[in-house]
Amino acid sequence: MGASADNGFKIVVVGGFGVGKTTLVRSVSEIRPLTTEETMTRAGEAVDDIRQVRGKSATTVAFDFGRITLDARNVLYLFGAPGQERFWFLWDRLFAGTLGAVVLVDTRRIDDSWYAIDRLEHHGTPFIVACNDFGGPVRAGDAVREALDLDPHVPLVDCDARSRESGKQTLITLVQHVKNRYAEPSARAGLPREEFV
């Protein structure tokens, strides 16, 4: 954080293996992101299903980290979670203290999104779902909402993780969703007023 910034807000980007989480953090971060990508090896072929992510040569093994300065006093921290099942134990720790989350989805592998949504709902963490553009047909809509059994209040958007502008709009949608959620009287019940300032 800069010397004058005193509020840090944390957002987690989560989803299945190879859905574009590292790419999204890279595209929107104002700093060179910290990544924990390692080269994929033949030994990992027996563990990670790479049939749908051909050409992927590196994978996140801990988390990605980026930053966006909102103004002189507020900074947004972005954490990209690893997607492989063997790293899911890290997710609960990453979700601690999180303002909200983006569940990034590859609509060709929609089932890879279930665990992320389950864990976020378990933690009561506000989230949106963003369908990443992999060059196929646009699919954010009723079919995806139904396939993921999303509550009607959960925003569902299209996203191109490679595009800074698209990533920015995805994060804005999440922040608006968080604001709206906590503006509801039922969500405010029992929570200190300062959490909504």
C-alpha positions in Angstrom: 0.0 0.0 0.0 1.1 3.5 -0.6 2.0 5.7 2.4 -1.4 7.5 2.3 -3.6 4.4 1.6 -5.2 3.0 4.7 -8.0 0.7 3.4 -7.2 -2.5 1.7 -10.0 -4.5 0.1 -9.5 -8.2 -0.9 -11.1 -9.9 -3.9 -10.5 -13.5 -4.8 -10.6 -14.9 -8.4 -11.5 -18.6 -8.2 -12.5 -21.4 -10.6 -11.5 -24.6 -12.2 -8.1 -25.6 -13.7 -7.1 -23.5 -16.7 -10.1 -21.1 -16.7 -8.0 -17.9 -16.9 -7.6 -16.7 -13.3 -3.9 -15.8 -13.7 -4.7 -14.1 -17.0 -7.5 -12.0 -15.3 -5.2 -10.9 -12.4 -2.5 -10.0 -14.9 -4.7 -8.0 -17.2 -6.2 -5.7 -14.5 -3.3 -5.4 -12.0 -1.5 -2.0 -12.0 1.7 -3.7 -10.7 3.6 -6.6 -12.2 1.6 -9.4 -10.5 3.2 -11.9 -8.2 2.6 -15.3 -9.6 3.4 -18.8 -8.4 3.2 -20.4 -11.8 5.4 -23.5 -12.4 6.0 -25.4 -15.6 3.7 -28.3 -16.1 5.6 -31.6 -16.3 4.8 -35.1 -17.5 4.5 -36.2 -13.9 1.4 -33.9 -13.6 -0.3 -35.5 -16.5 -1.4 -38.3 -14.3 -2.9 -35.9 -11.8 -4.3 -32.9 -13.9 -6.8 -33.5 -16.7 -5.3 -31.4 -19.5 -7.4 -32.6 -22.4 -9.5 -29.4 -22.4 -6.6 -27.1 -21.8 -4.2 -28.1 -24.6 -1.3 -25.8 -24.9 -1.2 -24.9 -21.3 2.4 -25.0 -20.2 2.4 -23.5 -16.7 0.0 -23.6 -13.7 -0.5 -21.8 -10.4 0.7 -23.7 -7.4 -0.1 -21.3 -4.6 -1.9 -18.0 -5.7 -1.5 -15.0 -7.9 -1.5 -11.5 -6.4 -2.2 -8.1 -8.0 -3.2 -4.6 -6.9 -5.4 -1.8 -8.1 -5.3 1.7 -6.5 -8.8 3.0 -6.3 -7.9 6.4 -4.8 -5.4 8.0 -2.4 -6.8 6.0 0.5 -8.2 2.8 -0.9 -6.4 -0.2 -2.6 -7.9 -3.3 -4.0 -5.9 -6.6 -3.6 -6.6 -9.4 -6.1 -5.8 -13.0 -5.3 -6.1 -15.7 -8.0 -6.6 -19.1 -6.5 -5.1 -22.3 -7.9 -7.6 -24.4 -9.8 -6.4 -28.0 -9.4 -8.3 -30.1 -6.9 -5.1 -30.9 -5.0 -4.7 -27.2 -4.1 -8.4 -26.6 -3.0 -7.3 -26.8 0.7 -5.8 -23.3 0.2 -9.2 -21.8 -0.8 -10.7 -21.5 2.6 -7.7 -19.5 3.8 -7.8 -17.3 0.8 -11.5 -16.6 1.4 -10.8 -15.2 4.9 -11.4 -11.5 5.0 -12.6 -11.4 1.4 -14.9 -8.6 0.2 -16.2 -10.8 -2.6 -15.1 -13.3 -5.3 -15.3 -13.8 -9.0 -16.0 -17.4 -10.1 -14.4 -17.6 -13.5 -16.0 -20.3 -15.7 -15.1 -22.0 -18.9 -18.5 -23.0 -20.3 -17.0 -26.0 -22.0 -16.2 -27.4 -18.6 -19.0 -26.1 -16.5 -18.8 -28.8 -13.9 -15.3 -27.5 -12.8 -17.1 -24.5 -11.2 -19.2 -26.4 -8.7 -16.6 -26.7 -5.9 -15.8 -22.9 -6.0 -19.5 -22.0 -5.8 -20.1 -24.5 -3.0 -17.2 -23.1 -0.9 -18.2 -19.5 -1.4 -21.8 -20.2 -0.4 -20.5 -22.2 2.6 -18.5 -19.1 3.7 -21.3 -16.7 2.9 -19.0 -14.8 0.6 -20.7 -12.6 -2.0 -19.7 -13.7 -5.6 -20.5 -13.2 -9.2 -20.0 -15.7 -12.1 -18.0 -14.6 -15.1 -18.0 -16.8 -18.3 -14.5 -16.4 -19.8 -14.3 -16.1 -23.6 -12.4 -18.9 -25.2 -13.5 -18.1 -28.7 -16.6 -20.2 -28.7 -20.3 -19.0 -28.6 -21.3 -16.6 -25.9 -23.0 -18.6 -23.1 -23.6 -16.3 -20.1 -27.3 -16.6 -19.7 -30.2 -18.9 -18.7 -28.5 -22.1 -19.7 -25.4 -21.4 -17.6 -27.5 -20.1 -14.7 -29.5 -23.3 -14.7 -26.4 -25.6 -15.1 -24.8 -23.9 -12.1 -28.1 -23.7 -10.1 -27.3 -20.1 -9.4 -29.6 -18.1 -7.2 -31.4 -15.3 -9.2 -29.5 -12.6 -7.2 -26.1 -13.8 -8.3 -24.8 -11.7 -11.3 -23.7 -13.7 -14.4 -21.6 -11.9 -16.9 -19.4 -12.5 -20.0 -15.7 -11.8 -19.6 -12.5 -11.8 -21.7 -9.8 -12.4 -19.0 -7.2 -11.1 -21.5 -8.8 -7.7 -21.7 -8.1 -5.1 -19.1 -11.4 -3.3 -19.8 -13.5 -6.5 -19.6 -11.7 -7.5 -16.4 -12.4 -4.1 -14.9 -16.1 -4.3 -15.8 -16.2 -7.8 -14.1 -14.7 -6.3 -10.9 -17.1 -3.4 -11.0 -20.0 -5.8 -11.3 -18.7 -7.7 -8.2 -18.3 -4.5 -6.2 -21.8 -3.3 -7.1 -23.2 -6.7 -6.1 -21.4 -6.5 -2.8 -22.7 -3.0 -2.2 -26.3 -4.0 -3.1 -26.2 -7.1 -0.9 -25.1 -5.2 2.2 -27.5 -2.4 1.5 -30.4 -4.8 2.1 -31.8 -4.4 5.6 -31.8 -8.2 6.2 -28.0 -8.3 5.3 -27.3 -5.4 7.7 -29.1 -6.9 10.7 -26.7 -7.4 13.6 -23.6 -6.0 11.8 -21.8 -2.8 12.9 -22.7 0.3 10.9 -19.1 1.0 9.9 -19.0 -2.1 7.7 -21.3 -0.3 5.2 -19.5 3.0 5.0 
